[in-house]
Amino acid sequence: MPTRLSLSCFLLIFLSASWFSSPFVASQSWPIDAARSTNAATYSFLPQVLEGVDVVTLGESIHMTHEFPLVRLGMVRELNEQMGFHTVAFEGSPLDLWATQDRFLASARGAEDAKAAMGGLLRIWNDPEYAEIFEYEAASWSTPTPLYMTAWDIQPGIGGGTEGAEAFRLFAEQLRHYALPPAGMDEAAWLRNIYRTRCQNGVSPDDPAALQAIDELRQWILLAQPVVQKTYPALPHAEVLALIPNSLRRSLALCPPPGKTYWDVVANVREAQAAPYTLELQKALPDHKLILWAHTHHAGYFPGSVASRLKEVLGDRIYSLNVFSDGGGAILLYSNTAHEDLGYARLRRAQGDLREWIDSHGHSPIFVNLRGNTDAVFRKPQSVQFEGRWGAMLLPAITDGVLWVPDVHSPHYPPVKLLIFSLWHVRWPLCVGLISVVLLILALVVWTIRRRSKRTRLARF
């Protein structure tokens, strides 16, 4: 019996290790590091393709990779230092990010401060690679080309470090540094009412308490804005602050009618409300130039997307540039983040004539400009990886340019976090599998005990 039990335990450990090992094997090397990704020569194509462009969207087809944030950081550096683009707007909440940015500006601006500032971004972007982006931002503040980061989305309270009511509390705390609330304003009641812009507990798009709280905030900001402008004259910190009431008013449009959920409404209304706000932001900036950072679903020209709505207004003054993978492995989303359906998977490589085209350009990040491109390979649908899906897309219809990155990897998470994220998508099959193995082991133990007991009785007989 001990031999059989040892063999069963070995098999259990072996199967578990085999299941767990692929994410860790895939995350041992980092072919694109910060130094390589920010090499200006890598992005020498940008000035030519972005001539006359006011808005650039930098989209990612996969959220959680090591390489995609770094290659886009390289593009942001080039756009900021050489091409007059000094503002990046992330998919996220203007209120959340303004609060963490304001705290970051007043800090020592070290590595830990950068990590705290990163908390204003969506939780899926609270990765070590994103801390490098905030560190670059802080370093730029002492140069002739200071960079500023905000958000274009209209969902307050969704930051990784500012979730829920914490976003409004932190925002109020930071705003008080510049001006006290208007006379007669009950700040405690205001916090309760402004929280209603998150569309919780049956709030309607015309909720009187929320609308009053937005008006009170607008008055408070009018008091604070001149002080913010004087404190940070080289950054659009005051301009972004002035637009936050507009973003919150648009957030109320996401409140669901009876019988619908918040996520039912988000799917149809979010882009329609976020696009006008993005245009307001772009027009409010001193240079009127804006970089949008988002998933390809928003940054590409899909029907109804933010990028497609901006293109209706801006025409060729917007350029959509999206980053795709060509193999490797990463943490993928298999549905929207509300369902937390994600997990590690190996990525499929391009096939057919697209495979031949990529191979002919070498094993490094490859850019192709699709505006006016007549190459036959891009005049027909090609299979590309979007998170956990693999589908055929006519690329010129969804983007102006593509940057292919070979052999992507998972973000540089601590091993425990990487393990948890790696197994999340398969948690139920995994549990069923492990339970089945345990039951099989128990069955073998019971069978062995019975057999030995039977042999003992026969021997005594």
TAGIFEN-V362154 format. One record per helix or strand of 3 or more residues. SS is the DSSP state (H for helix, E for strand). FROM is the first residue (numbers start at 1). LEN is the number of residues. If there is no record, write none. Layout:
SS:FROM:LEN
SS:FROM:LEN
//
This chain:
H:2:25
H:34:4
H:40:4
H:46:4
E:55:6
H:67:16
E:87:7
H:94:12
H:111:8
H:123:3
H:128:13
E:148:6
H:165:11
H:187:12
H:208:24
H:237:18
H:262:23
E:290:6
H:296:4
H:306:12
E:318:16
H:337:3
E:342:5
H:352:8
E:366:4
H:376:3
E:382:5
E:389:5
H:395:4
E:401:8
H:415:9
H:427:34
//
